[in-house]
Amino acid sequence: MKIFVSWSGTRSQAIATAMRKWLPTLIDRIELFHSEDIPKGRNWHTALVKALHDCAAGIFCVTPESLKSYWMLFEAGALVQHGDQPTLFTYLYGIDELAGPLSHFQATRFDREDSRRFVQALAELVSAKDDKSVLVRFEKTWPSFESEVVANTLVPVQQLLPEFPSLFDEKKTFHESLPDCSDKR
């Protein structure tokens, strides 16, 4: 089964990229489409629309920065046009709930327990035969997936909020990751 992976912004992209590597190691019959799959030189919009048409479900990696992404909403709208029961997974990082169109779909928080249920739902969707082995692989690989996501989502605060330094009259550099930046005076 082909599943579309949607992202918008640096941290959302980091999660989508990690998920693109991780999920196929858990579920054998899953094929993920990520925008990085579009070959160089190709019309990306045409390829994106074709992928949206070809995919039966979508995974949306949502961060605070991507909440109002027009592209994510466009992609979600295109995916829900398929059949009577569209399947759209929202994977939340740094937020607890959604508002607007994406809130109509049951969300997954970035934590071990909720992610386990997400993987189990994906396995059921693609009719994975050995559900127990999927969960065994999940338990073995979750720590490395979690570490990769956390490491790759630590970006300088200025990258997330370019206007932020102007609020502080040059007292900070804002080239640190957000947790490090908040510890300096």
C-alpha positions in Angstrom: 0.0 0.0 0.0 1.3 3.4 -0.9 1.1 6.1 1.8 1.8 9.8 1.3 4.1 11.5 3.9 3.4 15.3 4.3 5.6 17.8 5.9 6.1 21.6 6.0 9.0 23.3 7.6 12.4 22.2 9.0 11.2 20.2 12.0 8.3 18.6 10.2 10.6 17.6 7.4 13.0 16.0 9.9 10.2 13.9 11.4 9.0 12.9 7.9 12.5 11.9 6.8 13.0 9.8 10.0 9.6 8.2 9.5 10.3 7.4 5.8 13.3 5.3 7.0 11.7 3.8 10.0 8.2 2.6 9.0 9.3 0.3 6.2 11.6 -1.6 8.7 8.5 -2.3 10.8 5.8 -3.0 8.2 6.8 -5.0 5.1 4.0 -4.1 2.8 4.2 -0.3 3.2 5.5 2.0 0.5 5.9 5.6 1.5 6.0 8.6 -0.8 8.0 11.6 0.4 8.7 14.7 -1.7 12.4 13.7 -1.8 11.3 10.8 -4.0 10.7 13.3 -6.9 13.7 13.0 -9.2 15.7 16.2 -9.9 14.5 18.1 -13.0 11.0 16.8 -12.8 8.0 19.0 -12.5 7.5 18.7 -8.7 3.9 19.8 -8.7 2.8 17.3 -11.3 4.7 14.5 -9.4 3.1 15.6 -6.2 -0.5 15.6 -7.6 0.1 12.1 -9.1 1.4 10.8 -5.8 -1.6 12.2 -4.0 -3.8 10.4 -6.5 -1.9 7.1 -6.2 -1.7 7.0 -2.4 -4.5 5.4 -0.3 -3.6 7.2 2.9 -1.5 10.0 4.3 0.7 10.7 7.3 1.0 14.4 8.2 3.9 15.4 10.4 2.6 18.4 12.2 4.7 20.8 14.3 3.7 24.3 15.7 5.3 25.9 12.6 3.4 23.8 10.1 -0.1 24.2 11.7 -1.2 26.7 9.1 0.7 25.4 6.1 -1.4 25.8 3.0 0.4 23.0 1.3 -0.4 20.5 4.1 -4.1 21.5 3.9 -4.0 21.2 0.1 -2.4 17.7 0.4 -4.9 16.6 3.0 -7.8 17.9 0.9 -6.5 15.9 -2.1 -6.2 12.7 -0.1 -9.6 12.8 1.5 -11.2 12.8 -2.0 -10.4 9.1 -2.2 -13.4 6.9 -1.4 -15.9 7.0 1.5 -13.4 6.4 4.3 -10.2 8.4 3.8 -7.4 7.5 6.1 -5.3 10.4 7.3 -2.9 10.1 10.2 -1.7 13.3 11.9 1.6 12.9 13.8 1.9 15.7 16.3 5.3 17.0 17.6 5.3 19.9 20.0 1.6 20.3 20.1 -1.2 18.5 21.8 -4.2 19.0 19.6 -5.3 20.4 16.2 -7.9 22.8 15.1 -9.4 23.2 11.6 -9.7 20.5 8.9 -6.9 18.2 10.2 -8.6 17.9 13.6 -11.3 15.7 12.0 -8.8 12.8 12.0 -7.6 11.0 15.1 -4.2 12.4 16.0 -1.0 10.7 17.2 1.3 12.4 19.7 5.1 11.9 19.5 5.4 9.5 22.4 6.1 5.8 22.7 2.6 4.6 23.6 0.7 6.7 21.1 3.3 5.9 18.4 2.8 2.2 19.1 -0.9 2.5 18.5 -0.2 4.5 15.3 2.1 1.7 14.0 -0.4 -0.9 14.9 -3.1 1.0 13.0 -0.8 1.3 9.9 -0.1 -2.4 10.1 -3.8 -3.2 10.2 -4.4 -0.8 7.3 -1.9 -2.6 5.0 -3.1 -6.0 6.3 0.3 -6.9 7.8 0.0 -10.6 8.5 2.2 -10.9 11.6 1.0 -8.1 13.9 3.1 -9.3 16.8 6.4 -9.1 14.9 5.5 -5.5 13.9 5.2 -4.6 17.6 8.4 -6.5 18.5 10.3 -4.5 15.8 8.6 -1.3 17.1 9.9 -2.0 20.6 13.5 -2.6 19.3 13.6 0.4 17.0 11.6 3.1 18.9 14.6 4.4 21.0 16.7 5.0 17.8 13.7 6.6 16.0 12.9 8.8 19.0 16.6 9.9 19.3 16.8 10.7 15.6 13.7 12.8 15.7 14.7 14.7 18.9 18.3 15.3 17.5 17.1 16.5 14.1 14.3 18.8 15.5 16.7 20.8 17.6 17.1 23.8 15.3 18.2 27.4 16.1 15.3 29.5 17.3 16.0 32.0 14.6 15.3 29.4 12.0 11.9 28.7 13.5 11.1 32.4 14.1 13.2 34.7 12.0 11.8 37.9 13.6 12.5 36.7 17.1 15.9 38.4 17.7 14.5 41.8 17.0 12.5 41.5 20.2 15.7 41.5 22.2 17.8 44.2 20.7 20.8 42.0 19.9 21.3 40.7 23.5 21.3 37.1 22.3 22.7 35.4 19.1 19.7 33.0 18.7 21.9 30.6 16.7 21.4 28.0 19.5 18.7 25.4 19.6 15.6 26.5 21.5 16.4 24.7 24.8 20.0 26.1 24.9 18.9 29.6 23.9 16.5 29.8 26.9 19.3 29.0 29.4 21.4 32.0 28.5 20.9 35.5 30.0 
